[in-house]
Amino acid sequence: MELMQQLHRLQQKDLSIEQYRQNMELLMLRAEIKEESRLIITCFQSGLHFDIRDKVELLPYNDFNNLVQLCIRVKDQIKRKSSFKKIIL
């Protein structure tokens, strides 16, 4: 039960999307969760940075892997926009 609580409380914080995914998958293995259920997707989304989560929630995806790829693309887009704003200012 403690592993499930850790899974629910997992946060991205200063991790990359891929590092965050790896942490989640490690907890899933320890908790012996075989499927990428809707619960896992919900946990993953809830632990993302708000700016990434807000954009990804509006995009369609098919499964956990597809969601992770979307998150990476959204993060890259946010990074580009941030760099562009610094150039203009």
Biopython code that builds the backbone (N, CA, C, O; Angstrom):
import numpy as np
from Bio.PDB.StructureBuilder import StructureBuilder

atoms = [
    (1, "MET", "N", (0.829, -1.201, 0.000)),
    (1, "MET", "CA", (0.000, 0.000, 0.000)),
    (1, "MET", "C", (0.870, 1.261, 0.000)),
    (1, "MET", "O", (0.527, 2.259, -0.634)),
    (2, "GLU", "N", (1.970, 1.208, 0.697)),
    (2, "GLU", "CA", (2.852, 2.373, 0.767)),
    (2, "GLU", "C", (3.381, 2.763, -0.616)),
    (2, "GLU", "O", (3.540, 3.948, -0.910)),
    (3, "LEU", "N", (3.652, 1.770, -1.457)),
    (3, "LEU", "CA", (4.131, 2.055, -2.810)),
    (3, "LEU", "C", (3.080, 2.800, -3.623)),
    (3, "LEU", "O", (3.410, 3.698, -4.398)),
    (4, "MET", "N", (1.830, 2.431, -3.447)),
    (4, "MET", "CA", (0.755, 3.139, -4.161)),
    (4, "MET", "C", (0.667, 4.587, -3.683)),
    (4, "MET", "O", (0.419, 5.486, -4.487)),
    (5, "GLN", "N", (0.862, 4.820, -2.415)),
    (5, "GLN", "CA", (0.856, 6.187, -1.890)),
    (5, "GLN", "C", (2.025, 6.985, -2.471)),
    (5, "GLN", "O", (1.873, 8.156, -2.818)),
    (6, "GLN", "N", (3.189, 6.345, -2.572)),
    (6, "GLN", "CA", (4.343, 7.007, -3.188)),
    (6, "GLN", "C", (4.042, 7.340, -4.646)),
    (6, "GLN", "O", (4.410, 8.406, -5.139)),
    (7, "LEU", "N", (3.383, 6.436, -5.313)),
    (7, "LEU", "CA", (3.014, 6.653, -6.712)),
    (7, "LEU", "C", (2.080, 7.847, -6.844)),
    (7, "LEU", "O", (2.237, 8.669, -7.747)),
    (8, "HIS", "N", (1.125, 7.939, -5.956)),
    (8, "HIS", "CA", (0.171, 9.056, -5.977)),
    (8, "HIS", "C", (0.831, 10.391, -5.615)),
    (8, "HIS", "O", (0.392, 11.445, -6.076)),
    (9, "ARG", "N", (1.863, 10.348, -4.809)),
    (9, "ARG", "CA", (2.514, 11.585, -4.357)),
    (9, "ARG", "C", (3.701, 11.994, -5.238)),
    (9, "ARG", "O", (4.259, 13.075, -5.049)),
    (10, "LEU", "N", (4.085, 11.162, -6.178)),
    (10, "LEU", "CA", (5.249, 11.436, -7.022)),
    (10, "LEU", "C", (5.068, 12.747, -7.793)),
    (10, "LEU", "O", (4.019, 12.977, -8.394)),
    (11, "GLN", "N", (6.086, 13.596, -7.773)),
    (11, "GLN", "CA", (6.058, 14.893, -8.443)),
    (11, "GLN", "C", (7.272, 15.024, -9.361)),
    (11, "GLN", "O", (8.337, 14.476, -9.078)),
    (12, "GLN", "N", (7.102, 15.748, -10.451)),
    (12, "GLN", "CA", (8.195, 15.968, -11.398)),
    (12, "GLN", "C", (9.281, 16.853, -10.789)),
    (12, "GLN", "O", (10.469, 16.561, -10.926)),
    (13, "LYS", "N", (8.886, 17.915, -10.131)),
    (13, "LYS", "CA", (9.800, 18.893, -9.529)),
    (13, "LYS", "C", (10.874, 19.300, -10.537)),
    (13, "LYS", "O", (10.546, 19.810, -11.608)),
    (14, "ASP", "N", (12.156, 19.081, -10.211)),
    (14, "ASP", "CA", (13.234, 19.522, -11.105)),
    (14, "ASP", "C", (13.717, 18.410, -12.039)),
    (14, "ASP", "O", (14.762, 18.547, -12.675)),
    (15, "LEU", "N", (12.970, 17.318, -12.125)),
    (15, "LEU", "CA", (13.333, 16.219, -13.008)),
    (15, "LEU", "C", (12.910, 16.507, -14.449)),
    (15, "LEU", "O", (11.962, 17.253, -14.694)),
    (16, "SER", "N", (13.617, 15.912, -15.381)),
    (16, "SER", "CA", (13.159, 15.957, -16.776)),
    (16, "SER", "C", (11.938, 15.048, -16.887)),
    (16, "SER", "O", (11.651, 14.261, -15.985)),
    (17, "ILE", "N", (11.236, 15.164, -17.986)),
    (17, "ILE", "CA", (10.073, 14.302, -18.214)),
    (17, "ILE", "C", (10.508, 12.835, -18.192)),
    (17, "ILE", "O", (9.835, 11.990, -17.601)),
    (18, "GLU", "N", (11.625, 12.543, -18.834)),
    (18, "GLU", "CA", (12.100, 11.161, -18.910)),
    (18, "GLU", "C", (12.516, 10.634, -17.533)),
    (18, "GLU", "O", (12.231, 9.481, -17.209)),
    (19, "GLN", "N", (13.176, 11.447, -16.728)),
    (19, "GLN", "CA", (13.544, 11.024, -15.378)),
    (19, "GLN", "C", (12.300, 10.781, -14.525)),
    (19, "GLN", "O", (12.236, 9.819, -13.759)),
    (20, "TYR", "N", (11.322, 11.661, -14.669)),
    (20, "TYR", "CA", (10.061, 11.511, -13.947)),
    (20, "TYR", "C", (9.360, 10.218, -14.365)),
    (20, "TYR", "O", (8.836, 9.487, -13.524)),
    (21, "ARG", "N", (9.356, 9.946, -15.657)),
    (21, "ARG", "CA", (8.766, 8.706, -16.167)),
    (21, "ARG", "C", (9.478, 7.487, -15.589)),
    (21, "ARG", "O", (8.835, 6.526, -15.167)),
    (22, "GLN", "N", (10.806, 7.531, -15.573)),
    (22, "GLN", "CA", (11.576, 6.406, -15.044)),
    (22, "GLN", "C", (11.262, 6.167, -13.568)),
    (22, "GLN", "O", (11.134, 5.021, -13.138)),
    (23, "ASN", "N", (11.139, 7.232, -12.801)),
    (23, "ASN", "CA", (10.769, 7.088, -11.389)),
    (23, "ASN", "C", (9.400, 6.440, -11.247)),
    (23, "ASN", "O", (9.194, 5.575, -10.396)),
    (24, "MET", "N", (8.462, 6.873, -12.099)),
    (24, "MET", "CA", (7.118, 6.310, -12.047)),
    (24, "MET", "C", (7.148, 4.832, -12.424)),
    (24, "MET", "O", (6.501, 4.014, -11.770)),
    (25, "GLU", "N", (7.884, 4.489, -13.461)),
    (25, "GLU", "CA", (7.947, 3.095, -13.891)),
    (25, "GLU", "C", (8.615, 2.217, -12.839)),
    (25, "GLU", "O", (8.230, 1.062, -12.659)),
    (26, "LEU", "N", (9.607, 2.754, -12.149)),
    (26, "LEU", "CA", (10.268, 2.009, -11.074)),
    (26, "LEU", "C", (9.275, 1.718, -9.941)),
    (26, "LEU", "O", (9.224, 0.601, -9.425)),
    (27, "LEU", "N", (8.501, 2.712, -9.566)),
    (27, "LEU", "CA", (7.482, 2.505, -8.537)),
    (27, "LEU", "C", (6.422, 1.506, -9.001)),
    (27, "LEU", "O", (5.935, 0.698, -8.211)),
    (28, "MET", "N", (6.069, 1.565, -10.282)),
    (28, "MET", "CA", (5.094, 0.612, -10.824)),
    (28, "MET", "C", (5.630, -0.818, -10.731)),
    (28, "MET", "O", (4.893, -1.743, -10.389)),
    (29, "LEU", "N", (6.921, -0.989, -11.038)),
    (29, "LEU", "CA", (7.534, -2.324, -10.935)),
    (29, "LEU", "C", (7.533, -2.812, -9.491)),
    (29, "LEU", "O", (7.185, -3.959, -9.210)),
    (30, "ARG", "N", (7.927, -1.929, -8.585)),
    (30, "ARG", "CA", (7.959, -2.305, -7.167)),
    (30, "ARG", "C", (6.571, -2.640, -6.638)),
    (30, "ARG", "O", (6.420, -3.526, -5.797)),
    (31, "ALA", "N", (5.566, -1.937, -7.125)),
    (31, "ALA", "CA", (4.193, -2.176, -6.694)),
    (31, "ALA", "C", (3.549, -3.308, -7.488)),
    (31, "ALA", "O", (2.386, -3.647, -7.268)),
    (32, "GLU", "N", (4.314, -3.889, -8.413)),
    (32, "GLU", "CA", (3.850, -4.983, -9.263)),
    (32, "GLU", "C", (2.614, -4.602, -10.073)),
    (32, "GLU", "O", (1.677, -5.390, -10.209)),
    (33, "ILE", "N", (2.627, -3.390, -10.605)),
    (33, "ILE", "CA", (1.561, -2.931, -11.487)),
    (33, "ILE", "C", (2.001, -3.249, -12.907)),
    (33, "ILE", "O", (2.998, -2.714, -13.393)),
    (34, "LYS", "N", (1.265, -4.108, -13.555)),
    (34, "LYS", "CA", (1.656, -4.579, -14.888)),
    (34, "LYS", "C", (1.090, -3.709, -16.000)),
    (34, "LYS", "O", (1.733, -3.515, -17.031)),
    (35, "GLU", "N", (-0.087, -3.196, -15.795)),
    (35, "GLU", "CA", (-0.750, -2.420, -16.838)),
    (35, "GLU", "C", (-0.536, -0.931, -16.640)),
    (35, "GLU", "O", (-0.342, -0.454, -15.521)),
    (36, "GLU", "N", (-0.576, -0.213, -17.742)),
    (36, "GLU", "CA", (-0.551, 1.245, -17.679)),
    (36, "GLU", "C", (-2.000, 1.708, -17.659)),
    (36, "GLU", "O", (-2.528, 2.210, -18.652)),
    (37, "SER", "N", (-2.612, 1.531, -16.534)),
    (37, "SER", "CA", (-4.033, 1.835, -16.400)),
    (37, "SER", "C", (-4.272, 3.344, -16.395)),
    (37, "SER", "O", (-3.340, 4.148, -16.356)),
    (38, "ARG", "N", (-5.519, 3.683, -16.434)),
    (38, "ARG", "CA", (-5.929, 5.099, -16.364)),
    (38, "ARG", "C", (-5.410, 5.727, -15.070)),
    (38, "ARG", "O", (-5.091, 6.915, -15.036)),
    (39, "LEU", "N", (-5.329, 4.927, -14.009)),
    (39, "LEU", "CA", (-4.814, 5.410, -12.728)),
    (39, "LEU", "C", (-3.372, 5.896, -12.865)),
    (39, "LEU", "O", (-3.017, 6.944, -12.325)),
    (40, "ILE", "N", (-2.547, 5.145, -13.582)),
    (40, "ILE", "CA", (-1.141, 5.515, -13.770)),
    (40, "ILE", "C", (-1.041, 6.798, -14.581)),
    (40, "ILE", "O", (-0.247, 7.681, -14.256)),
    (41, "ILE", "N", (-1.832, 6.904, -15.623)),
    (41, "ILE", "CA", (-1.836, 8.117, -16.442)),
    (41, "ILE", "C", (-2.262, 9.313, -15.599)),
    (41, "ILE", "O", (-1.671, 10.387, -15.703)),
    (42, "THR", "N", (-3.277, 9.133, -14.770)),
    (42, "THR", "CA", (-3.751, 10.208, -13.901)),
    (42, "THR", "C", (-2.678, 10.611, -12.897)),
    (42, "THR", "O", (-2.460, 11.799, -12.663)),
    (43, "CYS", "N", (-2.007, 9.628, -12.303)),
    (43, "CYS", "CA", (-0.914, 9.927, -11.357)),
    (43, "CYS", "C", (0.205, 10.696, -12.053)),
    (43, "CYS", "O", (0.730, 11.672, -11.517)),
    (44, "PHE", "N", (0.562, 10.245, -13.251)),
    (44, "PHE", "CA", (1.632, 10.897, -14.002)),
    (44, "PHE", "C", (1.269, 12.352, -14.284)),
    (44, "PHE", "O", (2.075, 13.257, -14.065)),
    (45, "GLN", "N", (0.058, 12.565, -14.768)),
    (45, "GLN", "CA", (-0.377, 13.929, -15.079)),
    (45, "GLN", "C", (-0.417, 14.803, -13.832)),
    (45, "GLN", "O", (-0.006, 15.962, -13.877)),
    (46, "SER", "N", (-0.899, 14.270, -12.743)),
    (46, "SER", "CA", (-1.044, 15.095, -11.543)),
    (46, "SER", "C", (0.301, 15.525, -10.973)),
    (46, "SER", "O", (0.378, 16.536, -10.276)),
    (47, "GLY", "N", (1.367, 14.772, -11.257)),
    (47, "GLY", "CA", (2.688, 15.125, -10.753)),
    (47, "GLY", "C", (3.492, 16.036, -11.671)),
    (47, "GLY", "O", (4.582, 16.477, -11.306)),
    (48, "LEU", "N", (2.969, 16.320, -12.851)),
    (48, "LEU", "CA", (3.676, 17.183, -13.802)),
    (48, "LEU", "C", (3.666, 18.644, -13.340)),
    (48, "LEU", "O", (2.824, 19.047, -12.538)),
    (49, "HIS", "N", (4.604, 19.421, -13.853)),
    (49, "HIS", "CA", (4.569, 20.874, -13.654)),
    (49, "HIS", "C", (3.253, 21.394, -14.215)),
    (49, "HIS", "O", (2.750, 20.879, -15.213)),
    (50, "PHE", "N", (2.699, 22.413, -13.574)),
    (50, "PHE", "CA", (1.403, 22.948, -13.986)),
    (50, "PHE", "C", (1.388, 23.396, -15.442)),
    (50, "PHE", "O", (0.422, 23.132, -16.159)),
    (51, "ASP", "N", (2.451, 24.074, -15.890)),
    (51, "ASP", "CA", (2.452, 24.588, -17.261)),
    (51, "ASP", "C", (2.404, 23.463, -18.288)),
    (51, "ASP", "O", (1.785, 23.612, -19.342)),
    (52, "ILE", "N", (3.042, 22.355, -17.994)),
    (52, "ILE", "CA", (3.005, 21.205, -18.900)),
    (52, "ILE", "C", (1.648, 20.512, -18.808)),
    (52, "ILE", "O", (1.031, 20.204, -19.827)),
    (53, "ARG", "N", (1.193, 20.273, -17.597)),
    (53, "ARG", "CA", (-0.078, 19.571, -17.382)),
    (53, "ARG", "C", (-1.242, 20.315, -18.033)),
    (53, "ARG", "O", (-2.099, 19.697, -18.664)),
    (54, "ASP", "N", (-1.273, 21.637, -17.880)),
    (54, "ASP", "CA", (-2.373, 22.418, -18.444)),
    (54, "ASP", "C", (-2.479, 22.256, -19.958)),
    (54, "ASP", "O", (-3.580, 22.161, -20.500)),
    (55, "LYS", "N", (-1.345, 22.223, -20.632)),
    (55, "LYS", "CA", (-1.363, 22.083, -22.095)),
    (55, "LYS", "C", (-1.657, 20.653, -22.531)),
    (55, "LYS", "O", (-2.405, 20.432, -23.483)),
    (56, "VAL", "N", (-1.071, 19.685, -21.838)),
    (56, "VAL", "CA", (-1.234, 18.278, -22.220)),
    (56, "VAL", "C", (-2.673, 17.810, -22.005)),
    (56, "VAL", "O", (-3.171, 16.968, -22.752)),
    (57, "GLU", "N", (-3.334, 18.349, -20.998)),
    (57, "GLU", "CA", (-4.721, 17.953, -20.736)),
    (57, "GLU", "C", (-5.636, 18.243, -21.921)),
    (57, "GLU", "O", (-6.677, 17.604, -22.074)),
    (58, "LEU", "N", (-5.255, 19.193, -22.750)),
    (58, "LEU", "CA", (-6.078, 19.586, -23.891)),
    (58, "LEU", "C", (-5.767, 18.796, -25.165)),
    (58, "LEU", "O", (-6.466, 18.933, -26.169)),
    (59, "LEU", "N", (-4.724, 17.974, -25.123)),
    (59, "LEU", "CA", (-4.283, 17.242, -26.308)),
    (59, "LEU", "C", (-4.696, 15.773, -26.239)),
    (59, "LEU", "O", (-4.715, 15.178, -25.162)),
    (60, "PRO", "N", (-5.025, 15.195, -27.388)),
    (60, "PRO", "CA", (-5.380, 13.773, -27.397)),
    (60, "PRO", "C", (-4.134, 12.887, -27.339)),
    (60, "PRO", "O", (-3.090, 13.232, -27.893)),
    (61, "TYR", "N", (-4.253, 11.760, -26.673)),
    (61, "TYR", "CA", (-3.182, 10.764, -26.638)),
    (61, "TYR", "C", (-3.818, 9.384, -26.512)),
    (61, "TYR", "O", (-4.955, 9.250, -26.061)),
    (62, "ASN", "N", (-3.069, 8.361, -26.915)),
    (62, "ASN", "CA", (-3.606, 7.001, -26.943)),
    (62, "ASN", "C", (-3.233, 6.165, -25.729)),
    (62, "ASN", "O", (-4.019, 5.340, -25.262)),
    (63, "ASP", "N", (-2.019, 6.390, -25.220)),
    (63, "ASP", "CA", (-1.544, 5.568, -24.116)),
    (63, "ASP", "C", (-0.476, 6.334, -23.336)),
    (63, "ASP", "O", (-0.193, 7.496, -23.627)),
    (64, "PHE", "N", (0.097, 5.682, -22.367)),
    (64, "PHE", "CA", (1.090, 6.304, -21.491)),
    (64, "PHE", "C", (2.306, 6.795, -22.267)),
    (64, "PHE", "O", (2.775, 7.912, -22.050)),
    (65, "ASN", "N", (2.817, 5.965, -23.170)),
    (65, "ASN", "CA", (3.993, 6.361, -23.959)),
    (65, "ASN", "C", (3.700, 7.596, -24.805)),
    (65, "ASN", "O", (4.529, 8.501, -24.910)),
    (66, "ASN", "N", (2.531, 7.622, -25.398)),
    (66, "ASN", "CA", (2.125, 8.764, -26.207)),
    (66, "ASN", "C", (2.008, 10.019, -25.339)),
    (66, "ASN", "O", (2.394, 11.107, -25.766)),
    (67, "LEU", "N", (1.484, 9.870, -24.138)),
    (67, "LEU", "CA", (1.383, 10.994, -23.200)),
    (67, "LEU", "C", (2.762, 11.539, -22.853)),
    (67, "LEU", "O", (2.964, 12.753, -22.826)),
    (68, "VAL", "N", (3.703, 10.651, -22.589)),
    (68, "VAL", "CA", (5.066, 11.087, -22.243)),
    (68, "VAL", "C", (5.678, 11.864, -23.404)),
    (68, "VAL", "O", (6.308, 12.900, -23.191)),
    (69, "GLN", "N", (5.499, 11.376, -24.626)),
    (69, "GLN", "CA", (6.037, 12.080, -25.798)),
    (69, "GLN", "C", (5.405, 13.458, -25.959)),
    (69, "GLN", "O", (6.092, 14.420, -26.303)),
    (70, "LEU", "N", (4.111, 13.557, -25.712)),
    (70, "LEU", "CA", (3.442, 14.859, -25.754)),
    (70, "LEU", "C", (4.026, 15.806, -24.713)),
    (70, "LEU", "O", (4.244, 16.986, -24.990)),
    (71, "CYS", "N", (4.272, 15.293, -23.533)),
    (71, "CYS", "CA", (4.844, 16.116, -22.458)),
    (71, "CYS", "C", (6.211, 16.657, -22.852)),
    (71, "CYS", "O", (6.525, 17.819, -22.594)),
    (72, "ILE", "N", (7.010, 15.822, -23.468)),
    (72, "ILE", "CA", (8.344, 16.237, -23.907)),
    (72, "ILE", "C", (8.225, 17.343, -24.959)),
    (72, "ILE", "O", (8.956, 18.332, -24.911)),
    (73, "ARG", "N", (7.304, 17.170, -25.904)),
    (73, "ARG", "CA", (7.115, 18.192, -26.944)),
    (73, "ARG", "C", (6.595, 19.499, -26.349)),
    (73, "ARG", "O", (7.038, 20.578, -26.744)),
    (74, "VAL", "N", (5.674, 19.414, -25.417)),
    (74, "VAL", "CA", (5.144, 20.618, -24.767)),
    (74, "VAL", "C", (6.248, 21.317, -23.982)),
    (74, "VAL", "O", (6.353, 22.543, -24.026)),
    (75, "LYS", "N", (7.070, 20.558, -23.266)),
    (75, "LYS", "CA", (8.184, 21.137, -22.508)),
    (75, "LYS", "C", (9.150, 21.858, -23.452)),
    (75, "LYS", "O", (9.598, 22.965, -23.155)),
    (76, "ASP", "N", (9.467, 21.236, -24.579)),
    (76, "ASP", "CA", (10.346, 21.869, -25.567)),
    (76, "ASP", "C", (9.731, 23.154, -26.110)),
    (76, "ASP", "O", (10.429, 24.149, -26.306)),
    (77, "GLN", "N", (8.434, 23.128, -26.350)),
    (77, "GLN", "CA", (7.734, 24.318, -26.850)),
    (77, "GLN", "C", (7.786, 25.449, -25.814)),
    (77, "GLN", "O", (8.034, 26.603, -26.165)),
    (78, "ILE", "N", (7.556, 25.121, -24.567)),
    (78, "ILE", "CA", (7.613, 26.124, -23.497)),
    (78, "ILE", "C", (9.014, 26.713, -23.408)),
    (78, "ILE", "O", (9.181, 27.920, -23.233)),
    (79, "LYS", "N", (10.014, 25.854, -23.529)),
    (79, "LYS", "CA", (11.403, 26.305, -23.476)),
    (79, "LYS", "C", (11.722, 27.256, -24.633)),
    (79, "LYS", "O", (12.379, 28.278, -24.437)),
    (80, "ARG", "N", (11.252, 26.913, -25.851)),
    (80, "ARG", "CA", (11.485, 27.775, -27.015)),
    (80, "ARG", "C", (10.813, 29.128, -26.838)),
    (80, "ARG", "O", (11.411, 30.165, -27.127)),
    (81, "LYS", "N", (9.578, 29.123, -26.366)),
    (81, "LYS", "CA", (8.849, 30.381, -26.171)),
    (81, "LYS", "C", (9.531, 31.245, -25.126)),
    (81, "LYS", "O", (9.597, 32.466, -25.267)),
    (82, "SER", "N", (10.032, 30.616, -24.086)),
    (82, "SER", "CA", (10.728, 31.343, -23.025)),
    (82, "SER", "C", (12.007, 31.982, -23.572)),
    (82, "SER", "O", (12.312, 33.134, -23.261)),
    (83, "SER", "N", (12.747, 31.237, -24.380)),
    (83, "SER", "CA", (13.979, 31.761, -24.992)),
    (83, "SER", "C", (13.662, 32.901, -25.938)),
    (83, "SER", "O", (14.396, 33.888, -25.988)),
    (84, "PHE", "N", (12.582, 32.777, -26.687)),
    (84, "PHE", "CA", (12.183, 33.802, -27.634)),
    (84, "PHE", "C", (11.819, 35.099, -26.911)),
    (84, "PHE", "O", (12.169, 36.189, -27.366)),
    (85, "LYS", "N", (11.121, 34.977, -25.794)),
    (85, "LYS", "CA", (10.752, 36.170, -25.012)),
    (85, "LYS", "C", (11.988, 36.882, -24.479)),
    (85, "LYS", "O", (12.021, 38.112, -24.437)),
    (86, "LYS", "N", (13.003, 36.124, -24.072)),
    (86, "LYS", "CA", (14.239, 36.735, -23.563)),
    (86, "LYS", "C", (14.958, 37.499, -24.654)),
    (86, "LYS", "O", (15.550, 38.546, -24.391)),
    (87, "ILE", "N", (14.917, 36.989, -25.884)),
    (87, "ILE", "CA", (15.557, 37.670, -27.016)),
    (87, "ILE", "C", (14.860, 38.993, -27.306)),
    (87, "ILE", "O", (15.514, 40.004, -27.559)),
    (88, "ILE", "N", (13.536, 38.980, -27.266)),
    (88, "ILE", "CA", (12.770, 40.179, -27.570)),
    (88, "ILE", "C", (12.954, 41.252, -26.491)),
    (88, "ILE", "O", (13.060, 42.440, -26.797)),
    (89, "LEU", "N", (12.990, 40.825, -25.246)),
    (89, "LEU", "CA", (13.135, 41.777, -24.139)),
    (89, "LEU", "C", (14.553, 42.230, -24.086)),
    (89, "LEU", "O", (14.912, 43.038, -23.230)),
]
sb = StructureBuilder()
sb.init_structure("model")
sb.init_model(0)
sb.init_chain("A")
sb.init_seg("    ")
for serial, (resi, resn, name, xyz) in enumerate(atoms, 1):
    if name == "N":
        sb.init_residue(resn, " ", resi, " ")
    sb.init_atom(name, np.array(xyz, "f"), 0.0, 1.0, " ", f" {name:<3s}", serial, name[0])
structure = sb.get_structure()
